[in-house]
Amino acid sequence: MEFCDLKCRYAQWPKEGALDGSGSCRTFQALFCRKKNRFVHKNAPCAEKEKRMEHSAKRKGKSA
């Protein structure tokens, strides 16, 4: 089982601040899922998670 986090290619921090009314506190973390086009709970189970391409994997694919 996969969980929602920033390792997913569709996840990003929300552009709106204070979604939970707490100002700058990220106690109740939400991520914006570009695939679902909505906010989701960080670390919630996710069947649609796709890993981001690792930075080192990008380098290996490029020739010097």
PyMOL Python script that loads the backbone (N, CA, C, O; Angstrom):
from pymol import cmd

cmd.read_pdbstr("""\
ATOM      1  N   MET A   1       0.842  -1.175   0.000  1.00  0.00           N
ATOM      2  CA  MET A   1       0.000   0.000   0.000  1.00  0.00           C
ATOM      3  C   MET A   1       0.889   1.241   0.000  1.00  0.00           C
ATOM      4  O   MET A   1       1.881   1.309   0.727  1.00  0.00           O
ATOM      5  N   GLU A   2       0.526   2.206  -0.813  1.00  0.00           N
ATOM      6  CA  GLU A   2       1.252   3.477  -0.898  1.00  0.00           C
ATOM      7  C   GLU A   2       0.499   4.546  -0.112  1.00  0.00           C
ATOM      8  O   GLU A   2      -0.708   4.442   0.104  1.00  0.00           O
ATOM      9  N   PHE A   3       1.233   5.575   0.310  1.00  0.00           N
ATOM     10  CA  PHE A   3       0.645   6.666   1.074  1.00  0.00           C
ATOM     11  C   PHE A   3       0.983   7.994   0.413  1.00  0.00           C
ATOM     12  O   PHE A   3       2.044   8.141  -0.194  1.00  0.00           O
ATOM     13  N   CYS A   4       0.086   8.948   0.532  1.00  0.00           N
ATOM     14  CA  CYS A   4       0.281  10.263  -0.068  1.00  0.00           C
ATOM     15  C   CYS A   4       1.431  10.996   0.629  1.00  0.00           C
ATOM     16  O   CYS A   4       1.440  11.145   1.850  1.00  0.00           O
ATOM     17  N   ASP A   5       2.392  11.446  -0.168  1.00  0.00           N
ATOM     18  CA  ASP A   5       3.484  12.266   0.343  1.00  0.00           C
ATOM     19  C   ASP A   5       4.119  13.009  -0.824  1.00  0.00           C
ATOM     20  O   ASP A   5       3.682  12.871  -1.967  1.00  0.00           O
ATOM     21  N   LEU A   6       5.133  13.783  -0.540  1.00  0.00           N
ATOM     22  CA  LEU A   6       5.756  14.596  -1.587  1.00  0.00           C
ATOM     23  C   LEU A   6       6.662  13.802  -2.518  1.00  0.00           C
ATOM     24  O   LEU A   6       7.270  14.376  -3.421  1.00  0.00           O
ATOM     25  N   LYS A   7       6.760  12.501  -2.315  1.00  0.00           N
ATOM     26  CA  LYS A   7       7.501  11.659  -3.249  1.00  0.00           C
ATOM     27  C   LYS A   7       6.655  11.336  -4.475  1.00  0.00           C
ATOM     28  O   LYS A   7       7.169  10.805  -5.460  1.00  0.00           O
ATOM     29  N   CYS A   8       5.368  11.652  -4.422  1.00  0.00           N
ATOM     30  CA  CYS A   8       4.462  11.412  -5.546  1.00  0.00           C
ATOM     31  C   CYS A   8       4.604  12.535  -6.570  1.00  0.00           C
ATOM     32  O   CYS A   8       4.735  13.703  -6.203  1.00  0.00           O
ATOM     33  N   ARG A   9       4.578  12.185  -7.827  1.00  0.00           N
ATOM     34  CA  ARG A   9       4.727  13.182  -8.884  1.00  0.00           C
ATOM     35  C   ARG A   9       3.556  14.153  -8.954  1.00  0.00           C
ATOM     36  O   ARG A   9       3.696  15.233  -9.527  1.00  0.00           O
ATOM     37  N   TYR A  10       2.407  13.799  -8.391  1.00  0.00           N
ATOM     38  CA  TYR A  10       1.227  14.658  -8.439  1.00  0.00           C
ATOM     39  C   TYR A  10       1.062  15.536  -7.197  1.00  0.00           C
ATOM     40  O   TYR A  10       0.209  16.423  -7.184  1.00  0.00           O
ATOM     41  N   ALA A  11       1.857  15.305  -6.163  1.00  0.00           N
ATOM     42  CA  ALA A  11       1.689  16.023  -4.893  1.00  0.00           C
ATOM     43  C   ALA A  11       2.503  17.309  -4.861  1.00  0.00           C
ATOM     44  O   ALA A  11       3.630  17.368  -5.351  1.00  0.00           O
ATOM     45  N   GLN A  12       1.906  18.327  -4.276  1.00  0.00           N
ATOM     46  CA  GLN A  12       2.625  19.578  -4.046  1.00  0.00           C
ATOM     47  C   GLN A  12       2.010  20.259  -2.836  1.00  0.00           C
ATOM     48  O   GLN A  12       0.859  19.999  -2.483  1.00  0.00           O
ATOM     49  N   TRP A  13       2.792  21.144  -2.194  1.00  0.00           N
ATOM     50  CA  TRP A  13       2.236  21.907  -1.081  1.00  0.00           C
ATOM     51  C   TRP A  13       1.156  22.814  -1.641  1.00  0.00           C
ATOM     52  O   TRP A  13       1.301  23.323  -2.752  1.00  0.00           O
ATOM     53  N   PRO A  14       0.079  23.028  -0.903  1.00  0.00           N
ATOM     54  CA  PRO A  14      -0.984  23.928  -1.373  1.00  0.00           C
ATOM     55  C   PRO A  14      -0.468  25.351  -1.516  1.00  0.00           C
ATOM     56  O   PRO A  14       0.384  25.793  -0.745  1.00  0.00           O
ATOM     57  N   LYS A  15      -0.981  26.055  -2.494  1.00  0.00           N
ATOM     58  CA  LYS A  15      -0.602  27.459  -2.674  1.00  0.00           C
ATOM     59  C   LYS A  15      -1.284  28.336  -1.631  1.00  0.00           C
ATOM     60  O   LYS A  15      -0.734  29.357  -1.219  1.00  0.00           O
ATOM     61  N   GLU A  16      -2.478  27.940  -1.205  1.00  0.00           N
ATOM     62  CA  GLU A  16      -3.190  28.680  -0.162  1.00  0.00           C
ATOM     63  C   GLU A  16      -2.575  28.336   1.181  1.00  0.00           C
ATOM     64  O   GLU A  16      -2.288  27.170   1.451  1.00  0.00           O
ATOM     65  N   GLY A  17      -2.372  29.323   2.014  1.00  0.00           N
ATOM     66  CA  GLY A  17      -1.846  29.071   3.348  1.00  0.00           C
ATOM     67  C   GLY A  17      -2.972  28.870   4.341  1.00  0.00           C
ATOM     68  O   GLY A  17      -4.105  29.285   4.100  1.00  0.00           O
ATOM     69  N   ALA A  18      -2.666  28.247   5.433  1.00  0.00           N
ATOM     70  CA  ALA A  18      -3.587  28.112   6.560  1.00  0.00           C
ATOM     71  C   ALA A  18      -4.902  27.439   6.193  1.00  0.00           C
ATOM     72  O   ALA A  18      -5.972  27.963   6.500  1.00  0.00           O
ATOM     73  N   LEU A  19      -4.833  26.303   5.549  1.00  0.00           N
ATOM     74  CA  LEU A  19      -6.058  25.585   5.193  1.00  0.00           C
ATOM     75  C   LEU A  19      -6.850  25.163   6.413  1.00  0.00           C
ATOM     76  O   LEU A  19      -8.072  25.025   6.349  1.00  0.00           O
ATOM     77  N   ASP A  20      -6.168  24.959   7.514  1.00  0.00           N
ATOM     78  CA  ASP A  20      -6.848  24.519   8.735  1.00  0.00           C
ATOM     79  C   ASP A  20      -7.110  25.672   9.701  1.00  0.00           C
ATOM     80  O   ASP A  20      -7.573  25.445  10.819  1.00  0.00           O
ATOM     81  N   GLY A  21      -6.821  26.902   9.288  1.00  0.00           N
ATOM     82  CA  GLY A  21      -7.057  28.058  10.136  1.00  0.00           C
ATOM     83  C   GLY A  21      -5.970  28.314  11.164  1.00  0.00           C
ATOM     84  O   GLY A  21      -6.149  29.150  12.049  1.00  0.00           O
ATOM     85  N   SER A  22      -4.845  27.612  11.069  1.00  0.00           N
ATOM     86  CA  SER A  22      -3.805  27.732  12.092  1.00  0.00           C
ATOM     87  C   SER A  22      -2.673  28.672  11.706  1.00  0.00           C
ATOM     88  O   SER A  22      -1.656  28.719  12.398  1.00  0.00           O
ATOM     89  N   GLY A  23      -2.821  29.409  10.635  1.00  0.00           N
ATOM     90  CA  GLY A  23      -1.739  30.301  10.215  1.00  0.00           C
ATOM     91  C   GLY A  23      -0.635  29.516   9.538  1.00  0.00           C
ATOM     92  O   GLY A  23      -0.861  28.871   8.514  1.00  0.00           O
ATOM     93  N   SER A  24       0.562  29.569  10.107  1.00  0.00           N
ATOM     94  CA  SER A  24       1.708  28.921   9.465  1.00  0.00           C
ATOM     95  C   SER A  24       1.949  27.499   9.952  1.00  0.00           C
ATOM     96  O   SER A  24       2.844  26.825   9.443  1.00  0.00           O
ATOM     97  N   CYS A  25       1.172  27.023  10.927  1.00  0.00           N
ATOM     98  CA  CYS A  25       1.388  25.686  11.480  1.00  0.00           C
ATOM     99  C   CYS A  25       1.001  24.613  10.468  1.00  0.00           C
ATOM    100  O   CYS A  25      -0.044  24.713   9.825  1.00  0.00           O
ATOM    101  N   ARG A  26       1.833  23.595  10.325  1.00  0.00           N
ATOM    102  CA  ARG A  26       1.514  22.494   9.410  1.00  0.00           C
ATOM    103  C   ARG A  26       1.181  21.225  10.194  1.00  0.00           C
ATOM    104  O   ARG A  26       1.473  20.116   9.748  1.00  0.00           O
ATOM    105  N   THR A  27       0.568  21.398  11.363  1.00  0.00           N
ATOM    106  CA  THR A  27       0.187  20.245  12.174  1.00  0.00           C
ATOM    107  C   THR A  27      -0.781  19.358  11.408  1.00  0.00           C
ATOM    108  O   THR A  27      -0.638  18.135  11.385  1.00  0.00           O
ATOM    109  N   PHE A  28      -1.764  19.987  10.784  1.00  0.00           N
ATOM    110  CA  PHE A  28      -2.754  19.254   9.998  1.00  0.00           C
ATOM    111  C   PHE A  28      -2.371  19.425   8.537  1.00  0.00           C
ATOM    112  O   PHE A  28      -2.890  20.309   7.855  1.00  0.00           O
ATOM    113  N   GLN A  29      -1.477  18.595   8.061  1.00  0.00           N
ATOM    114  CA  GLN A  29      -0.904  18.789   6.737  1.00  0.00           C
ATOM    115  C   GLN A  29      -1.837  18.306   5.642  1.00  0.00           C
ATOM    116  O   GLN A  29      -2.415  17.222   5.715  1.00  0.00           O
ATOM    117  N   ALA A  30      -1.963  19.136   4.640  1.00  0.00           N
ATOM    118  CA  ALA A  30      -2.708  18.784   3.444  1.00  0.00           C
ATOM    119  C   ALA A  30      -1.780  18.997   2.259  1.00  0.00           C
ATOM    120  O   ALA A  30      -0.925  19.882   2.280  1.00  0.00           O
ATOM    121  N   LEU A  31      -1.951  18.193   1.240  1.00  0.00           N
ATOM    122  CA  LEU A  31      -1.231  18.358  -0.013  1.00  0.00           C
ATOM    123  C   LEU A  31      -2.257  18.554  -1.110  1.00  0.00           C
ATOM    124  O   LEU A  31      -3.396  18.103  -0.996  1.00  0.00           O
ATOM    125  N   PHE A  32      -1.848  19.227  -2.173  1.00  0.00           N
ATOM    126  CA  PHE A  32      -2.722  19.340  -3.327  1.00  0.00           C
ATOM    127  C   PHE A  32      -2.327  18.247  -4.300  1.00  0.00           C
ATOM    128  O   PHE A  32      -1.164  18.145  -4.689  1.00  0.00           O
ATOM    129  N   CYS A  33      -3.291  17.429  -4.694  1.00  0.00           N
ATOM    130  CA  CYS A  33      -3.054  16.352  -5.662  1.00  0.00           C
ATOM    131  C   CYS A  33      -3.471  16.854  -7.036  1.00  0.00           C
ATOM    132  O   CYS A  33      -4.645  17.142  -7.270  1.00  0.00           O
ATOM    133  N   ARG A  34      -2.504  16.959  -7.945  1.00  0.00           N
ATOM    134  CA  ARG A  34      -2.806  17.438  -9.292  1.00  0.00           C
ATOM    135  C   ARG A  34      -3.587  16.405 -10.094  1.00  0.00           C
ATOM    136  O   ARG A  34      -4.322  16.770 -11.011  1.00  0.00           O
ATOM    137  N   LYS A  35      -3.444  15.139  -9.772  1.00  0.00           N
ATOM    138  CA  LYS A  35      -4.193  14.102 -10.495  1.00  0.00           C
ATOM    139  C   LYS A  35      -5.672  14.138 -10.107  1.00  0.00           C
ATOM    140  O   LYS A  35      -6.550  14.034 -10.964  1.00  0.00           O
ATOM    141  N   LYS A  36      -5.938  14.284  -8.809  1.00  0.00           N
ATOM    142  CA  LYS A  36      -7.322  14.334  -8.323  1.00  0.00           C
ATOM    143  C   LYS A  36      -7.895  15.753  -8.370  1.00  0.00           C
ATOM    144  O   LYS A  36      -9.105  15.945  -8.247  1.00  0.00           O
ATOM    145  N   ASN A  37      -7.009  16.751  -8.552  1.00  0.00           N
ATOM    146  CA  ASN A  37      -7.375  18.158  -8.600  1.00  0.00           C
ATOM    147  C   ASN A  37      -8.110  18.602  -7.331  1.00  0.00           C
ATOM    148  O   ASN A  37      -9.113  19.314  -7.388  1.00  0.00           O
ATOM    149  N   ARG A  38      -7.579  18.159  -6.186  1.00  0.00           N
ATOM    150  CA  ARG A  38      -8.174  18.535  -4.899  1.00  0.00           C
ATOM    151  C   ARG A  38      -7.142  18.355  -3.795  1.00  0.00           C
ATOM    152  O   ARG A  38      -6.077  17.778  -4.009  1.00  0.00           O
ATOM    153  N   PHE A  39      -7.477  18.860  -2.608  1.00  0.00           N
ATOM    154  CA  PHE A  39      -6.621  18.683  -1.447  1.00  0.00           C
ATOM    155  C   PHE A  39      -6.819  17.284  -0.887  1.00  0.00           C
ATOM    156  O   PHE A  39      -7.927  16.748  -0.895  1.00  0.00           O
ATOM    157  N   VAL A  40      -5.727  16.701  -0.401  1.00  0.00           N
ATOM    158  CA  VAL A  40      -5.775  15.374   0.212  1.00  0.00           C
ATOM    159  C   VAL A  40      -4.962  15.418   1.500  1.00  0.00           C
ATOM    160  O   VAL A  40      -4.106  16.286   1.673  1.00  0.00           O
ATOM    161  N   HIS A  41      -5.230  14.490   2.388  1.00  0.00           N
ATOM    162  CA  HIS A  41      -4.469  14.397   3.631  1.00  0.00           C
ATOM    163  C   HIS A  41      -3.105  13.788   3.346  1.00  0.00           C
ATOM    164  O   HIS A  41      -3.009  12.735   2.716  1.00  0.00           O
ATOM    165  N   LYS A  42      -2.057  14.448   3.807  1.00  0.00           N
ATOM    166  CA  LYS A  42      -0.713  13.890   3.683  1.00  0.00           C
ATOM    167  C   LYS A  42      -0.657  12.601   4.493  1.00  0.00           C
ATOM    168  O   LYS A  42      -1.180  12.548   5.606  1.00  0.00           O
ATOM    169  N   ASN A  43      -0.047  11.592   3.963  1.00  0.00           N
ATOM    170  CA  ASN A  43       0.116  10.263   4.563  1.00  0.00           C
ATOM    171  C   ASN A  43      -1.149   9.414   4.531  1.00  0.00           C
ATOM    172  O   ASN A  43      -1.187   8.357   5.159  1.00  0.00           O
ATOM    173  N   ALA A  44      -2.176   9.845   3.822  1.00  0.00           N
ATOM    174  CA  ALA A  44      -3.372   9.017   3.665  1.00  0.00           C
ATOM    175  C   ALA A  44      -3.079   7.924   2.633  1.00  0.00           C
ATOM    176  O   ALA A  44      -2.265   8.142   1.735  1.00  0.00           O
ATOM    177  N   PRO A  45      -3.717   6.762   2.735  1.00  0.00           N
ATOM    178  CA  PRO A  45      -3.531   5.723   1.718  1.00  0.00           C
ATOM    179  C   PRO A  45      -3.911   6.255   0.334  1.00  0.00           C
ATOM    180  O   PRO A  45      -4.893   6.984   0.192  1.00  0.00           O
ATOM    181  N   CYS A  46      -3.130   5.887  -0.680  1.00  0.00           N
ATOM    182  CA  CYS A  46      -3.387   6.368  -2.042  1.00  0.00           C
ATOM    183  C   CYS A  46      -3.085   5.268  -3.048  1.00  0.00           C
ATOM    184  O   CYS A  46      -1.960   4.772  -3.118  1.00  0.00           O
ATOM    185  N   ALA A  47      -4.086   4.890  -3.820  1.00  0.00           N
ATOM    186  CA  ALA A  47      -3.918   3.850  -4.840  1.00  0.00           C
ATOM    187  C   ALA A  47      -3.350   4.416  -6.136  1.00  0.00           C
ATOM    188  O   ALA A  47      -2.947   3.653  -7.014  1.00  0.00           O
ATOM    189  N   GLU A  48      -3.311   5.737  -6.270  1.00  0.00           N
ATOM    190  CA  GLU A  48      -2.893   6.363  -7.525  1.00  0.00           C
ATOM    191  C   GLU A  48      -1.500   6.975  -7.468  1.00  0.00           C
ATOM    192  O   GLU A  48      -1.104   7.684  -8.393  1.00  0.00           O
ATOM    193  N   LYS A  49      -0.759   6.717  -6.413  1.00  0.00           N
ATOM    194  CA  LYS A  49       0.560   7.325  -6.239  1.00  0.00           C
ATOM    195  C   LYS A  49       1.523   6.854  -7.319  1.00  0.00           C
ATOM    196  O   LYS A  49       1.609   5.665  -7.624  1.00  0.00           O
ATOM    197  N   GLU A  50       2.239   7.804  -7.886  1.00  0.00           N
ATOM    198  CA  GLU A  50       3.309   7.510  -8.839  1.00  0.00           C
ATOM    199  C   GLU A  50       4.548   8.237  -8.350  1.00  0.00           C
ATOM    200  O   GLU A  50       4.524   9.448  -8.127  1.00  0.00           O
ATOM    201  N   LYS A  51       5.615   7.503  -8.188  1.00  0.00           N
ATOM    202  CA  LYS A  51       6.859   8.086  -7.671  1.00  0.00           C
ATOM    203  C   LYS A  51       7.413   9.112  -8.651  1.00  0.00           C
ATOM    204  O   LYS A  51       7.289   8.973  -9.867  1.00  0.00           O
ATOM    205  N   ARG A  52       8.022  10.140  -8.087  1.00  0.00           N
ATOM    206  CA  ARG A  52       8.746  11.114  -8.907  1.00  0.00           C
ATOM    207  C   ARG A  52       9.997  10.447  -9.444  1.00  0.00           C
ATOM    208  O   ARG A  52      10.505   9.501  -8.843  1.00  0.00           O
ATOM    209  N   MET A  53      10.493  10.928 -10.564  1.00  0.00           N
ATOM    210  CA  MET A  53      11.761  10.431 -11.067  1.00  0.00           C
ATOM    211  C   MET A  53      12.847  10.944 -10.136  1.00  0.00           C
ATOM    212  O   MET A  53      12.940  12.147  -9.893  1.00  0.00           O
ATOM    213  N   GLU A  54      13.652  10.058  -9.626  1.00  0.00           N
ATOM    214  CA  GLU A  54      14.725  10.444  -8.710  1.00  0.00           C
ATOM    215  C   GLU A  54      15.719  11.344  -9.423  1.00  0.00           C
ATOM    216  O   GLU A  54      15.986  11.169 -10.612  1.00  0.00           O
ATOM    217  N   HIS A  55      16.263  12.305  -8.694  1.00  0.00           N
ATOM    218  CA  HIS A  55      17.234  13.243  -9.258  1.00  0.00           C
ATOM    219  C   HIS A  55      18.443  12.497  -9.818  1.00  0.00           C
ATOM    220  O   HIS A  55      18.940  12.842 -10.890  1.00  0.00           O
ATOM    221  N   SER A  56      18.916  11.484  -9.105  1.00  0.00           N
ATOM    222  CA  SER A  56      20.080  10.726  -9.573  1.00  0.00           C
ATOM    223  C   SER A  56      19.737   9.911 -10.811  1.00  0.00           C
ATOM    224  O   SER A  56      20.597   9.697 -11.666  1.00  0.00           O
ATOM    225  N   ALA A  57      18.488   9.451 -10.922  1.00  0.00           N
ATOM    226  CA  ALA A  57      18.080   8.688 -12.101  1.00  0.00           C
ATOM    227  C   ALA A  57      18.054   9.592 -13.327  1.00  0.00           C
ATOM    228  O   ALA A  57      18.353   9.142 -14.434  1.00  0.00           O
ATOM    229  N   LYS A  58      17.698  10.863 -13.143  1.00  0.00           N
ATOM    230  CA  LYS A  58      17.709  11.813 -14.246  1.00  0.00           C
ATOM    231  C   LYS A  58      19.127  11.987 -14.771  1.00  0.00           C
ATOM    232  O   LYS A  58      19.354  12.026 -15.980  1.00  0.00           O
ATOM    233  N   ARG A  59      20.082  12.090 -13.842  1.00  0.00           N
ATOM    234  CA  ARG A  59      21.484  12.270 -14.238  1.00  0.00           C
ATOM    235  C   ARG A  59      22.002  11.063 -15.002  1.00  0.00           C
ATOM    236  O   ARG A  59      22.714  11.215 -15.995  1.00  0.00           O
ATOM    237  N   LYS A  60      21.651   9.862 -14.548  1.00  0.00           N
ATOM    238  CA  LYS A  60      22.145   8.647 -15.191  1.00  0.00           C
ATOM    239  C   LYS A  60      21.662   8.544 -16.627  1.00  0.00           C
ATOM    240  O   LYS A  60      22.351   7.982 -17.478  1.00  0.00           O
ATOM    241  N   GLY A  61      20.476   9.087 -16.903  1.00  0.00           N
ATOM    242  CA  GLY A  61      19.911   9.026 -18.239  1.00  0.00           C
ATOM    243  C   GLY A  61      20.567   9.986 -19.211  1.00  0.00           C
ATOM    244  O   GLY A  61      20.419   9.834 -20.423  1.00  0.00           O
ATOM    245  N   LYS A  62      21.295  10.978 -18.697  1.00  0.00           N
ATOM    246  CA  LYS A  62      21.944  11.973 -19.554  1.00  0.00           C
ATOM    247  C   LYS A  62      23.380  11.566 -19.846  1.00  0.00           C
ATOM    248  O   LYS A  62      24.082  11.046 -18.979  1.00  0.00           O
ATOM    249  N   SER A  63      23.795  11.807 -21.058  1.00  0.00           N
ATOM    250  CA  SER A  63      25.192  11.517 -21.395  1.00  0.00           C
ATOM    251  C   SER A  63      26.054  12.724 -21.072  1.00  0.00           C
ATOM    252  O   SER A  63      25.575  13.858 -21.081  1.00  0.00           O
ATOM    253  N   ALA A  64      27.320  12.480 -20.789  1.00  0.00           N
ATOM    254  CA  ALA A  64      28.235  13.553 -20.385  1.00  0.00           C
ATOM    255  C   ALA A  64      28.754  14.327 -21.553  1.00  0.00           C
ATOM    256  O   ALA A  64      29.535  15.263 -21.376  1.00  0.00           O
TER     257      ALA A  64
END
""", "prot")
cmd.dss("prot")
cmd.show_as("cartoon", "prot")
cmd.util.cbc("prot")
cmd.orient("prot")
